[in-house]
Amino acid sequence: MAEFQTLSGRLTVERDGDMYTMDFPLIETKPYDAPEAIGEAIGCEPMEVAIGYRDPIVLLERAEDVIGLKPDMGKVKRIPDGEGLFVTAPGYDEFDFVSRAFWPKIRIDEDPVCGSMHCSLADFWRKRLGKDRMVARQVSERGGTIVIQIEGDRVKLSGKAVMFATFEIEDSILE
């Protein structure tokens, strides 16, 4: 097990075969009076908008709407609230819901598989589906599947990892 001290508190990561499980705080969501800028930024009218810790969550009607979304990143940057914008819809096949995460304010147009977003979406979708265990699909270009397990005020997110960097720490740095 790996353990990290973060602004969110202690986070752990455990490996089971080719799956990794991260333990995060669950972020409670609530209804949000969305500014018109959200619909303009994503190019369609949301069915509903909620907010978690700080980032708006936009509900669209169908998974296809999320998959085909082509947001205007300049307009997403101008949405007054939050650092990111999360877009979600009911899922298909074995997936309870689908999602995408946009972060142009911090120079990341789209996060391919976003753990922090799923800390909010876990609560958002539990309120709609009445489930503590869900399987989600982030439908970015790379995409990823996330198994969600809510346990009290914590959420465990499990999935496969992709190597993006390697490094070595020299002993002289640690002295």
Salt bridges, closest charged atoms under 4 A:
GLU3 OE1 - ARG10 NE 3.13
ASP18 OD2 - LYS160 NZ 3.16
ASP23 OD1 - ARG154 NE 2.79
GLU48 OE2 - ARG128 NH2 2.32
ASP55 OD1 - ARG54 NE 3.29
GLU64 OE1 - ARG62 NH1 3.92
ASP65 OD1 - ARG62 NH2 2.77
ASP96 OD1 - LYS131 NZ 2.57
GLU110 OE2 - ARG100 NE 2.73
ASP123 OD1 - ARG126 NH2 3.52
ASP123 OD2 - LYS127 NZ 2.91
ASP132 OD1 - ARG126 NH1 3.40
GLU151 OE1 - LYS156 NZ 3.57
